[in-house]
Amino acid sequence: MTEVMQLYKEENIWKKILPVILREVKLSDPLVRLSYVNYWQEKSKILDSSLEGIDLINATDAHMMLRTFEKLGVMYDSETKDLVFEKQLDINCL
């Protein structure tokens, strides 16, 4: 998912990539997307509580990872929905 976040920083992303989404992933189902949001939220909470009392200087990488987890939770639902509905291509079409 970190790679997906990097892609979304690019301009005209859909002109540069061809996403292939396996049907069994079922990203078109909002409940499935929300389960991923929940996953990243929980990972964020666990990492955040583990970082309590630890100075930023002593856990820089862990703090950066926390920010990544938080961003993933925020963007996952809307970005994957856009991905599915804008550019869905079945692997059998290739």
C-alpha positions as CSV (number, residue, x, y, z in Angstrom):
1,M,0.0,0.0,0.0
2,T,2.9,2.4,0.5
3,E,3.6,2.0,-3.2
4,V,0.0,3.0,-4.0
5,M,0.4,6.1,-1.9
6,Q,3.4,7.1,-3.9
7,L,1.5,6.5,-7.2
8,Y,-1.2,8.9,-6.1
9,K,1.3,11.7,-5.7
10,E,1.9,11.5,-9.5
11,E,0.1,13.6,-12.0
12,N,-2.1,11.8,-14.5
13,I,-1.7,8.5,-12.7
14,W,-4.3,6.7,-14.8
15,K,-2.4,7.4,-18.0
16,K,0.8,5.8,-16.5
17,I,-0.5,2.6,-15.0
18,L,-2.7,-0.3,-15.9
19,P,-4.2,-1.7,-12.7
20,V,-5.3,-5.4,-12.8
21,I,-7.7,-6.3,-10.0
22,L,-8.4,-9.9,-9.3
23,R,-12.1,-10.5,-8.9
24,E,-11.6,-12.5,-5.7
25,V,-10.3,-9.4,-4.0
26,K,-13.8,-7.8,-4.2
27,L,-12.7,-4.2,-3.7
28,S,-16.0,-3.0,-5.1
29,D,-17.7,-4.2,-1.9
30,P,-17.6,-1.4,0.6
31,L,-17.5,-3.8,3.5
32,V,-14.3,-5.4,2.2
33,R,-12.8,-1.9,1.8
34,L,-13.8,-1.0,5.3
35,S,-12.2,-4.1,6.7
36,Y,-8.9,-2.9,5.2
37,V,-9.5,0.6,6.7
38,N,-10.1,-1.1,10.1
39,Y,-6.9,-3.1,9.7
40,W,-4.8,0.0,9.2
41,Q,-6.6,1.9,11.9
42,E,-5.8,-0.9,14.4
43,K,-2.2,-1.1,13.2
44,S,-2.0,2.7,13.8
45,K,-3.4,2.4,17.3
46,I,-1.1,-0.4,18.3
47,L,2.0,1.4,17.0
48,D,0.9,4.7,18.5
49,S,0.5,3.1,21.9
50,S,3.8,1.3,21.6
51,L,5.5,4.7,20.9
52,E,4.1,6.4,24.0
53,G,6.9,7.7,26.1
54,I,9.6,7.1,23.5
55,D,11.3,10.2,22.2
56,L,10.9,10.8,18.4
57,I,14.7,10.9,18.0
58,N,14.9,7.3,19.3
59,A,12.2,5.9,17.1
60,T,12.2,8.0,13.9
61,D,11.5,5.1,11.6
62,A,8.6,3.8,13.8
63,H,7.1,7.4,13.8
64,M,7.3,7.6,10.0
65,M,5.7,4.2,9.8
66,L,2.9,5.4,12.1
67,R,2.2,8.3,9.7
68,T,2.1,5.9,6.8
69,F,-0.4,3.6,8.6
70,E,-2.6,6.6,9.4
71,K,-2.5,7.8,5.8
72,L,-3.4,4.3,4.5
73,G,-6.4,4.2,6.8
74,V,-7.6,7.6,5.6
75,M,-7.1,7.0,1.9
76,Y,-7.9,3.3,1.5
77,D,-11.7,3.5,1.1
78,S,-11.9,6.3,-1.4
79,E,-8.8,5.6,-3.4
80,T,-9.6,1.9,-3.9
81,K,-13.1,2.7,-4.8
82,D,-11.9,5.0,-7.5
83,L,-9.4,2.4,-8.7
84,V,-12.1,-0.2,-9.0
85,F,-14.7,1.9,-10.7
86,E,-12.5,3.9,-13.0
87,K,-10.1,1.3,-14.3
88,Q,-11.1,-2.2,-13.5
89,L,-9.6,-4.7,-15.8
90,D,-9.9,-8.4,-15.3
91,I,-6.7,-10.4,-15.7
92,N,-8.5,-12.7,-18.2
93,C,-8.8,-9.7,-20.6
94,L,-5.0,-9.5,-20.9
